[in-house]
Amino acid sequence: QVQLVESGGGLVQAGGSLRLSCAASGRTFTRYVMGWFRQAPGKEREFVAAISWNGITTNYADSAKGRFTISRDNAKNTVYLQMNSLKPEDTAVYYCAAGTTVALIAPTLWNTWGQGTQVTVSS
């Protein structure tokens, strides 16, 4: 089983950018679809983006399309989330997850989770 550690969160002004990283341990990274989710205070965890094991197929939530880009480097066992044009409503704890299918957006269908990294966007 893979273990996940997120990094790269922080405080940024509206319109700014951040790049989140998720480092995976273990030799099985390429077996997994990787995804990013987020959870704002008082709200349910929601899907942000996912990427197939080979990086060819991606899936984005409507809120992320055109602003966020998910990518992965299998040689480094790392998945990234580049976030541009950030908005205050993007403020949340962002979680990395390992799963089986890019199209699955329900958090309950994803197997393994990191501890999360806080992203705060000020207006």
Backbone as CSV, one residue per row, in Angstrom:
resi,resn,N_x,N_y,N_z,CA_x,CA_y,CA_z,C_x,C_y,C_z
1,GLN,0.843,-1.188,0.000,0.000,0.000,0.000,0.884,1.246,0.000
2,VAL,0.425,2.267,-0.652,1.210,3.481,-0.777,0.876,4.429,0.371
3,GLN,1.858,5.190,0.808,1.647,6.254,1.799,1.893,7.588,1.143
4,LEU,1.096,8.575,1.507,1.089,9.859,0.808,1.368,11.005,1.765
5,VAL,2.196,11.946,1.312,2.518,13.131,2.103,2.421,14.360,1.208
6,GLU,1.500,15.269,1.561,1.318,16.495,0.789,2.209,17.608,1.317
7,SER,2.510,18.547,0.432,3.249,19.753,0.813,2.935,20.856,-0.189
8,GLY,3.338,22.082,0.150,3.194,23.186,-0.779,2.052,24.138,-0.485
9,GLY,1.252,23.830,0.523,0.180,24.743,0.868,0.705,26.018,1.495
10,GLY,-0.182,26.978,1.674,0.220,28.234,2.290,-0.821,29.307,2.103
11,LEU,-0.407,30.532,2.389,-1.277,31.700,2.263,-0.898,32.466,0.999
12,VAL,-1.884,32.776,0.174,-1.642,33.481,-1.073,-2.784,34.468,-1.315
13,GLN,-2.485,35.546,-1.990,-3.525,36.516,-2.328,-4.342,36.027,-3.527
14,ALA,-5.553,36.510,-3.592,-6.416,36.177,-4.721,-5.707,36.539,-6.033
15,GLY,-5.806,35.644,-7.011,-5.120,35.831,-8.277,-3.745,35.191,-8.327
16,GLY,-3.258,34.762,-7.188,-1.931,34.162,-7.120,-1.945,32.687,-7.467
17,SER,-0.777,32.061,-7.305,-0.595,30.660,-7.680,0.092,29.893,-6.558
18,LEU,-0.184,28.600,-6.524,0.511,27.671,-5.641,0.664,26.348,-6.381
19,ARG,1.715,25.615,-6.037,1.863,24.263,-6.546,1.940,23.304,-5.370
20,LEU,0.989,22.414,-5.318,0.980,21.385,-4.290,1.710,20.144,-4.801
21,SER,2.372,19.474,-3.893,3.057,18.222,-4.214,2.561,17.120,-3.293
22,CYS,2.576,15.928,-3.796,2.203,14.758,-2.988,3.238,13.661,-3.278
23,ALA,4.038,13.361,-2.284,5.071,12.348,-2.426,4.544,11.014,-1.920
24,ALA,4.736,9.990,-2.713,4.256,8.657,-2.369,5.418,7.739,-2.049
25,SER,5.243,6.937,-1.037,6.253,5.943,-0.691,5.857,4.609,-1.287
26,GLY,6.829,3.729,-1.411,6.520,2.402,-1.930,6.817,2.272,-3.398
27,ARG,6.797,1.039,-3.874,7.164,0.742,-5.256,5.968,0.612,-6.176
28,THR,4.780,0.873,-5.660,3.578,0.590,-6.438,2.889,1.851,-6.933
29,PHE,3.598,2.976,-6.948,2.977,4.252,-7.308,2.308,4.188,-8.664
30,THR,2.925,3.557,-9.620,2.371,3.547,-10.969,1.134,2.662,-11.095
31,ARG,0.790,1.922,-10.066,-0.437,1.132,-10.110,-1.667,1.995,-9.859
32,TYR,-1.442,3.196,-9.343,-2.549,3.983,-8.852,-2.895,5.168,-9.735
33,VAL,-4.179,5.375,-9.885,-4.679,6.683,-10.273,-4.489,7.593,-9.059
34,MET,-4.101,8.835,-9.316,-3.883,9.782,-8.229,-4.864,10.934,-8.356
35,GLY,-5.287,11.434,-7.204,-6.262,12.509,-7.220,-6.010,13.543,-6.149
36,TRP,-6.633,14.685,-6.339,-6.640,15.760,-5.344,-8.086,16.064,-4.969
37,PHE,-8.304,16.219,-3.685,-9.591,16.608,-3.132,-9.364,17.796,-2.201
38,ARG,-10.445,18.441,-1.812,-10.320,19.522,-0.852,-11.534,19.555,0.056
39,GLN,-11.317,20.123,1.232,-12.399,20.240,2.204,-12.307,21.582,2.904
40,ALA,-13.323,22.398,2.694,-13.406,23.696,3.349,-14.126,23.533,4.689
41,PRO,-13.923,24.453,5.609,-14.585,24.355,6.918,-16.097,24.262,6.776
42,GLY,-16.679,23.280,7.444,-18.120,23.123,7.433,-18.695,22.502,6.172
43,LYS,-17.809,22.094,5.268,-18.265,21.503,4.009,-17.733,20.083,3.848
44,GLU,-18.349,19.349,2.943,-17.898,18.001,2.669,-16.655,18.026,1.781
45,ARG,-15.892,16.953,1.871,-14.731,16.817,1.001,-15.213,16.687,-0.441
46,GLU,-14.522,17.400,-1.345,-14.947,17.382,-2.743,-13.788,17.109,-3.674
47,PHE,-14.112,16.509,-4.800,-13.146,16.173,-5.833,-12.619,17.435,-6.505
48,VAL,-11.320,17.429,-6.804,-10.710,18.533,-7.535,-10.180,18.060,-8.892
49,ALA,-9.332,17.036,-8.880,-8.720,16.567,-10.113,-8.165,15.159,-9.910
50,ALA,-8.003,14.448,-11.025,-7.416,13.111,-10.985,-6.610,12.877,-12.249
51,ILE,-5.653,11.946,-12.152,-4.780,11.652,-13.278,-4.504,10.151,-13.329
52,SER,-4.482,9.608,-14.522,-4.246,8.177,-14.699,-2.806,7.820,-14.382
53,TRP,-2.525,6.534,-14.309,-1.205,6.074,-13.897,-0.118,6.567,-14.850
54,ASN,-0.438,6.714,-16.131,0.563,7.130,-17.119,0.477,8.611,-17.454
55,GLY,-0.410,9.326,-16.800,-0.514,10.762,-17.018,-1.290,11.174,-18.252
56,ILE,-1.812,10.232,-18.991,-2.475,10.565,-20.251,-3.898,11.072,-20.034
57,THR,-4.588,10.486,-19.080,-5.982,10.845,-18.855,-6.119,11.657,-17.574
58,THR,-6.850,12.763,-17.673,-7.115,13.589,-16.498,-8.610,13.880,-16.381
59,ASN,-8.998,14.271,-15.198,-10.388,14.617,-14.926,-10.374,15.779,-13.939
60,TYR,-11.202,16.784,-14.200,-11.239,17.968,-13.360,-12.662,18.292,-12.935
61,ALA,-12.783,18.791,-11.725,-14.051,19.382,-11.312,-14.257,20.675,-12.098
62,ASP,-15.500,21.051,-12.272,-15.782,22.282,-13.014,-15.071,23.479,-12.387
63,SER,-14.980,23.489,-11.072,-14.354,24.611,-10.369,-12.863,24.713,-10.646
64,ALA,-12.259,23.620,-11.114,-10.818,23.580,-11.346,-10.441,23.753,-12.815
65,LYS,-11.369,23.514,-13.692,-11.066,23.558,-15.125,-10.567,24.942,-15.545
66,GLY,-9.460,24.939,-16.280,-8.910,26.190,-16.777,-8.009,26.915,-15.802
67,ARG,-8.021,26.510,-14.534,-7.176,27.172,-13.531,-6.172,26.215,-12.893
68,PHE,-6.546,24.978,-12.707,-5.697,23.988,-12.047,-5.198,22.965,-13.059
69,THR,-3.991,22.451,-12.817,-3.434,21.401,-13.655,-2.834,20.316,-12.772
70,ILE,-3.270,19.093,-12.995,-2.709,17.958,-12.277,-1.677,17.281,-13.171
71,SER,-0.584,16.855,-12.558,0.462,16.153,-13.302,1.150,15.179,-12.349
72,ARG,1.950,14.292,-12.927,2.669,13.355,-12.088,4.022,13.042,-12.692
73,ASP,4.958,12.714,-11.823,6.295,12.292,-12.221,6.518,10.921,-11.592
74,ASN,6.352,9.880,-12.379,6.450,8.527,-11.822,7.864,8.183,-11.383
75,ALA,8.851,8.831,-11.983,10.231,8.583,-11.564,10.482,9.116,-10.155
76,LYS,9.708,10.125,-9.762,9.857,10.729,-8.433,8.737,10.318,-7.482
77,ASN,7.844,9.462,-7.944,6.699,9.045,-7.116,5.934,10.251,-6.567
78,THR,5.706,11.223,-7.421,5.090,12.467,-6.970,3.989,12.910,-7.931
79,VAL,2.920,13.416,-7.354,1.848,14.030,-8.135,1.739,15.491,-7.705
80,TYR,1.413,16.342,-8.663,1.375,17.782,-8.426,-0.008,18.339,-8.746
81,LEU,-0.290,19.477,-8.121,-1.468,20.248,-8.490,-1.036,21.703,-8.605
82,GLN,-0.941,22.183,-9.836,-0.625,23.588,-10.093,-1.928,24.367,-10.060
83,MET,-1.993,25.350,-9.184,-3.211,26.136,-9.022,-2.922,27.588,-9.358
84,ASN,-3.594,28.088,-10.372,-3.433,29.468,-10.815,-4.743,30.234,-10.626
85,SER,-4.661,31.538,-10.676,-5.837,32.402,-10.554,-6.675,32.006,-9.340
86,LEU,-6.019,31.855,-8.226,-6.707,31.379,-7.028,-7.733,32.393,-6.535
87,LYS,-8.803,31.847,-5.969,-9.909,32.640,-5.457,-10.097,32.349,-3.962
88,PRO,-10.688,33.265,-3.227,-10.937,32.989,-1.804,-11.731,31.698,-1.584
89,GLU,-12.608,31.367,-2.496,-13.402,30.144,-2.343,-12.593,28.868,-2.568
90,ASP,-11.335,29.009,-2.977,-10.447,27.850,-3.072,-9.827,27.505,-1.719
91,THR,-10.052,28.326,-0.729,-9.506,28.077,0.602,-10.046,26.762,1.160
92,ALA,-9.131,25.878,1.539,-9.517,24.554,2.021,-8.260,23.787,2.420
93,VAL,-8.483,22.653,3.048,-7.409,21.671,3.204,-7.442,20.791,1.964
94,TYR,-6.290,20.657,1.327,-6.189,19.875,0.101,-5.552,18.519,0.431
95,TYR,-6.204,17.472,-0.065,-5.771,16.107,0.205,-5.384,15.399,-1.092
96,CYS,-4.334,14.633,-1.004,-3.924,13.750,-2.082,-4.510,12.377,-1.803
97,ALA,-4.896,11.654,-2.864,-5.479,10.337,-2.680,-5.042,9.401,-3.796
98,ALA,-5.011,8.120,-3.473,-4.697,7.080,-4.454,-5.957,6.265,-4.698
99,GLY,-6.220,5.992,-5.969,-7.432,5.270,-6.305,-7.240,4.386,-7.512
100,THR,-8.383,4.023,-8.129,-8.350,3.059,-9.222,-8.865,3.598,-10.545
101,THR,-9.687,4.627,-10.507,-10.328,5.099,-11.721,-10.401,6.618,-11.734
102,VAL,-9.981,7.218,-12.823,-9.970,8.676,-12.954,-11.371,9.272,-12.835
103,ALA,-12.362,8.530,-13.306,-13.721,9.072,-13.366,-14.441,9.078,-12.017
104,LEU,-13.895,8.401,-11.034,-14.567,8.323,-9.736,-14.314,9.591,-8.946
105,ILE,-15.381,10.320,-8.600,-15.217,11.583,-7.893,-15.676,11.528,-6.453
106,ALA,-16.317,10.453,-6.063,-16.773,10.327,-4.681,-15.606,9.966,-3.779
107,PRO,-15.348,10.742,-2.742,-14.204,10.454,-1.862,-14.225,9.051,-1.272
108,THR,-15.401,8.516,-1.030,-15.499,7.190,-0.415,-14.958,6.087,-1.307
109,LEU,-14.785,6.389,-2.580,-14.317,5.382,-3.527,-12.807,5.405,-3.710
110,TRP,-12.141,6.239,-2.961,-10.679,6.333,-3.047,-10.058,5.655,-1.836
111,ASN,-8.910,4.986,-2.073,-8.403,4.035,-1.097,-7.533,4.635,-0.003
112,THR,-6.619,5.503,-0.415,-5.568,5.933,0.496,-5.458,7.438,0.461
113,TRP,-5.230,8.038,1.635,-5.233,9.495,1.765,-3.990,9.993,2.471
114,GLY,-3.570,11.191,2.075,-2.545,11.895,2.824,-3.166,12.657,3.976
115,GLN,-2.334,13.402,4.691,-2.805,14.122,5.877,-3.370,15.504,5.549
116,GLY,-3.125,15.981,4.349,-3.674,17.257,3.926,-2.707,18.412,4.090
117,THR,-2.907,19.439,3.278,-2.138,20.668,3.371,-3.088,21.847,3.213
118,GLN,-2.913,22.853,4.068,-3.847,23.979,4.090,-3.500,24.986,3.001
119,VAL,-4.514,25.394,2.269,-4.400,26.480,1.298,-5.367,27.575,1.714
120,THR,-4.839,28.781,1.885,-5.659,29.916,2.264,-5.463,31.018,1.245
121,VAL,-6.556,31.472,0.657,-6.509,32.531,-0.350,-7.193,33.759,0.230
122,SER,-6.441,34.833,0.348,-6.981,36.062,0.915,-7.510,36.963,-0.198
123,SER,-8.535,37.727,0.139,-9.146,38.610,-0.864,-8.506,39.974,-0.866
